[in-house]
Every structure is written in structure tokens, then in C-alpha cells.
Amino acid sequence: MKKSEFAAVQIKCVGESGVVIEFGTQIMPELNRKIQGFTNSLRQAKMAGIFDIVPAYCSVTVYFDPLAVTYEALKKRLQQVLRDMDSCSRLPQRLLSVPVCYGGVLGPDLDYVARTTGLSAEEVIQKHIDKAYLVYMLGFTPGFAYLGGLPEALILPRQSEPRSRVPVGSVGIGGGQTGFYPVESPGEWWLIGRTPLRGFDARRTPPFLLEPGDYVQFSRISQAEYFSLRRQIEAGQYKLQLQELKEAKR
């Protein structure tokens, strides 16, 4: 990492067993790539005393055992990782194709989104599938991927009253983000479709479908195709459409 970039990074103690490394304040792909590079390098270092590493939009939180390593000692090690960032190896970036059935009972808010944005339902769908979205972080529920870069025309405030139950696989938009629900949970995003893919499955290794740094490209399928793919997935017969990217998408 360049000296000027290193100086901008803040390392702060959080309680007795946490450290937050703040890379900036803006949500953007360039910053996220630094966070993923740092996270991967830190995991490869396998430092004694660290038991969890959690990347977020603009920061990484490291949880450690204060009986195994002191905060000051850990801070020095983290600073060394930051200094060596230019030579750290990043995980290969992946692009996952996520099939979605839009509208109808599987996307109950599609017409509302169309009316509110001044677009037709077809235009909403087309804008949603036209680009690949970066997975900035996982959170909220197990395997929930926050996807940034929603087209400006689709940006809407979240619902003022969240639904108490959002079905598994529901594809939603809220603010400048989109994503799909890995488990049934409450939610306040506008639901425009549903995918048969499961973002979280305890029977899988690893259980999460996506990782921070991945990209997601939504594709449109019919309702009949949705139920056919769901049966294939339940039977373990579906092959994910996943490819490695040579260069980061912009």
C-alpha cells in the first residue's frame, strides 16, 4: 500500500476483543477491492489470537483473544499487513448468474416500483438485469449479500413498514442496493422477483453461496422455469452458472 493510502487507514480498538480497520467512508468498488485484498492477506497470515475477520463496506473488524495477544501487539501486526498490501494475493473474482422470475406472485412489488419510478415493468426488469453487481459484504442474515451499483433510475427509499416474512429467494431493491434473501426473514426492500437459488444452505460446504468480492448478474426466467429449477436444486441436480473473472468489472 502506498504511504499516503496507509496514512489514511485508521485502526481503532472496539471493546476488549475487537479492532476495526477503517479504509475510508465512501462505498465504492476501489475501496472494496482494498478491503478484500487486506482480508485475504490477513487470513493467509494466520495470526495467533485472531478468531474472526469480518469485512464490511468501508472497514474490516478483527476479533481477537486478549489472553493470547494484546491490542498493541495486534495493531503492529495489522500495520505490517497494510504495508505489504501491494504484494498480497487476492482471491479470484467470480461471476454468478442468478436466474429470477420477475413480477406476479413471486415479485409482488414490481408494478409499484414501475409506477413510482415512471418506468414500465419491462423497463424495470431490463435495467435490473443489464449489469453485474459487486458483493460488498455479507450481513443481516446468514449469507445475505449486499449488492451495490443499482441503476439510479431504480433507487427508491426502503419500505417504512417492513414485512414480517419475506420468502427465501426473494429479489429486492432498497436505496441504492439490491440482493436476494437467503433465508426467510423480515425485510423492508421492494420485492420484484424471486430466484430458486439458495444463498444459504447448512448442508453445503461452504454454506454461503456468495463471498465479498464476487459479482452477481441477474437473468430473467419464466414462472415455469422457476419451479423447474427449484425442483432441480432440491434434488441436487442443478449446476451453478459460475465463472472466474480475469479482470474486475467496473
C-alpha positions in Angstrom: 0.0 0.0 0.0 1.2 3.5 -0.9 2.4 5.6 2.0 -0.4 8.2 1.5 -3.0 5.4 1.5 -1.6 3.7 4.5 -1.7 7.0 6.4 -5.5 7.3 5.7 -6.3 4.0 7.2 -7.5 4.2 10.9 -7.1 1.3 13.4 -9.4 1.5 16.4 -10.0 -0.7 19.4 -13.6 -1.8 19.9 -14.2 -3.2 23.3 -11.8 -5.7 24.9 -11.6 -8.1 21.9 -12.2 -6.2 18.7 -10.3 -4.0 16.3 -11.8 -2.0 13.4 -9.6 -1.1 10.4 -11.3 1.8 8.6 -10.2 2.3 5.0 -12.5 5.3 4.2 -16.1 6.5 4.3 -17.3 6.1 0.7 -18.9 2.9 -0.6 -17.1 2.3 -3.9 -15.5 -0.7 -5.8 -11.9 0.6 -5.5 -12.2 0.8 -1.7 -13.8 -2.6 -1.5 -11.0 -4.2 -3.5 -8.5 -2.9 -0.9 -10.7 -4.4 1.8 -10.9 -7.7 0.1 -7.2 -7.7 -0.5 -6.4 -6.9 3.1 -8.9 -9.5 4.4 -7.4 -12.3 2.2 -3.8 -11.3 3.2 -4.8 -11.3 6.8 -6.4 -14.7 6.6 -3.3 -16.1 4.9 -1.1 -14.8 7.7 -3.0 -16.9 10.2 -2.1 -14.7 13.1 -2.3 -16.3 16.6 -5.1 -14.9 18.7 -7.4 -13.9 15.9 -10.7 -15.9 15.8 -12.8 -13.9 13.3 -12.4 -11.4 10.4 -15.4 -9.6 9.2 -15.1 -7.3 6.1 -17.8 -4.6 5.6 -18.4 -1.7 3.2 -15.5 0.5 4.3 -13.9 -1.4 7.1 -12.7 -4.7 8.4 -13.4 -5.8 12.0 -11.0 -8.3 13.6 -12.0 -10.2 16.7 -9.2 -11.5 18.9 -8.5 -13.3 22.2 -6.9 -10.7 24.6 -5.4 -13.5 26.6 -3.5 -14.7 23.5 -2.4 -11.3 22.1 -2.5 -7.7 23.3 -4.1 -4.9 21.3 -0.8 -3.1 20.8 0.9 -6.2 19.5 -2.0 -7.0 17.2 -2.1 -3.4 15.9 1.6 -3.6 14.9 0.9 -6.9 13.0 -2.1 -5.3 11.3 0.0 -2.3 10.3 2.6 -4.6 8.7 -0.1 -6.4 6.7 -1.2 -3.0 5.5 2.3 -2.0 4.5 2.6 -5.2 2.5 -0.7 -4.8 0.7 0.8 -4.3 -2.8 2.2 -7.8 -2.7 -0.8 -9.6 -1.2 -2.7 -12.1 -3.3 -6.4 -11.5 -3.8 -9.0 -14.3 -4.2 -10.1 -14.9 -7.8 -13.2 -12.8 -8.6 -16.2 -14.8 -9.6 -19.4 -14.0 -11.5 -22.5 -15.9 -10.6 -25.6 -15.9 -12.9 -28.8 -15.7 -10.8 -32.0 -16.7 -12.6 -35.0 -14.6 -11.5 -38.7 -14.8 -12.2 -39.9 -11.2 -12.1 -43.4 -9.9 -11.1 -46.6 -11.7 -10.3 -46.9 -13.6 -7.0 -43.1 -14.0 -7.0 -42.4 -10.3 -7.4 -45.4 -8.5 -5.8 -43.8 -5.0 -5.7 -42.7 -4.9 -9.4 -45.8 -2.9 -10.5 -45.3 -0.4 -7.6 -41.7 0.1 -8.5 -42.6 0.7 -12.1 -45.3 3.3 -11.2 -43.1 5.1 -8.7 -40.1 5.3 -11.0 -42.1 6.2 -14.0 -40.9 3.2 -15.9 -42.8 0.2 -17.3 -42.4 -3.2 -15.6 -40.4 -4.3 -18.6 -38.0 -1.4 -18.3 -37.5 -2.1 -14.6 -36.6 -5.7 -15.3 -34.3 -4.7 -18.1 -32.4 -2.2 -16.0 -32.1 -4.7 -13.2 -30.5 -7.4 -15.4 -28.4 -5.1 -17.6 -25.4 -5.0 -15.3 -23.3 -7.1 -12.9 -23.4 -6.2 -9.2 -20.5 -6.3 -6.8 -20.9 -8.2 -3.5 -19.7 -5.6 -1.0 -20.4 -7.6 2.2 -22.5 -10.3 3.8 -24.7 -9.5 6.8 -28.2 -9.1 8.2 -29.0 -12.8 7.9 -26.7 -15.8 7.1 -25.4 -15.4 3.5 -27.3 -12.1 2.7 -25.2 -10.4 0.1 -25.3 -6.6 -0.2 -25.0 -5.8 -3.9 -24.0 -2.3 -4.8 -24.4 -0.3 -8.0 -28.2 -0.4 -8.6 -29.1 1.8 -11.6 -30.1 5.3 -10.5 -33.5 5.0 -12.1 -34.4 2.1 -9.7 -33.3 3.8 -6.5 -36.2 4.0 -4.0 -36.4 4.6 -0.3 -37.0 1.3 1.7 -40.5 0.5 2.9 -41.5 2.4 6.0 -43.1 -0.8 7.5 -41.1 -3.9 6.9 -42.8 -7.2 6.0 -42.7 -9.7 8.9 -41.9 -12.6 6.5 -40.0 -12.4 3.2 -39.8 -15.8 1.3 -36.5 -17.4 0.6 -35.0 -16.3 -2.7 -37.0 -13.0 -2.9 -35.1 -10.5 -5.0 -35.5 -7.0 -3.7 -34.3 -3.4 -4.1 -33.9 -0.7 -1.4 -31.9 2.5 -1.5 -29.0 2.1 -3.9 -28.8 -1.7 -3.3 -30.2 -4.9 -4.5 -30.0 -8.5 -3.3 -31.9 -11.7 -2.7 -32.9 -13.2 0.7 -31.0 -16.4 1.6 -33.5 -17.4 4.3 -37.0 -16.4 5.3 -36.8 -13.2 7.4 -38.4 -9.8 7.9 -37.4 -7.3 5.3 -38.1 -3.8 4.1 -36.9 -4.0 0.5 -39.3 -3.8 -2.5 -39.7 -7.4 -3.9 -39.5 -7.5 -7.7 -38.9 -11.2 -8.3 -37.7 -14.5 -6.8 -34.8 -16.9 -7.6 -34.8 -20.6 -6.9 -31.1 -20.3 -5.7 -30.4 -20.5 -2.0 -27.9 -18.0 -0.6 -27.5 -20.1 2.5 -27.7 -23.9 2.9 -26.3 -25.5 6.0 -25.8 -28.8 4.0 -23.3 -27.1 1.7 -19.6 -26.6 2.1 -19.2 -23.6 2.4 -22.9 -22.9 3.4 -22.8 -19.4 1.8 -23.4 -19.1 -2.0 -21.5 -15.8 -2.3 -18.5 -14.1 -0.9 -17.5 -10.4 -0.7 -15.7 -9.5 -3.9 -18.0 -11.7 -6.1 -20.2 -10.3 -8.8 -23.8 -11.2 -9.5 -25.6 -11.0 -12.8 -29.4 -11.5 -12.8 -31.1 -13.2 -15.7 -34.8 -13.5 -16.4 -36.7 -16.8 -16.4 -40.4 -17.7 -16.6 -42.5 -18.9 -13.7 -42.4 -22.5 -15.2 -38.6 -22.3 -15.4 -38.5 -21.1 -11.8 -40.4 -24.1 -10.5 -38.4 -26.5 -12.7 -35.1 -25.1 -11.5 -36.3 -25.2 -7.9 -37.1 -28.9 -8.3 -33.6 -29.5 -9.8 -32.0 -27.6 -6.9 -33.9 -29.6 -4.3 -32.8 -32.8 -6.0 -29.2 -31.7 -6.1 -29.2 -31.7 -10.0 -28.6 -28.0 -10.7 -25.2 -26.8 -11.7 -24.4 -23.2 -10.8 -23.5 -20.8 -13.6 -20.3 -19.6 -12.1 -17.2 -18.2 -13.8 -13.9 -16.7 -12.7 -13.2 -13.2 -13.9 -9.7 -12.3 -15.2 -10.3 -8.6 -14.5 -12.5 -6.8 -12.1 -15.7 -5.5 -13.6 -16.1 -1.7 -13.4 
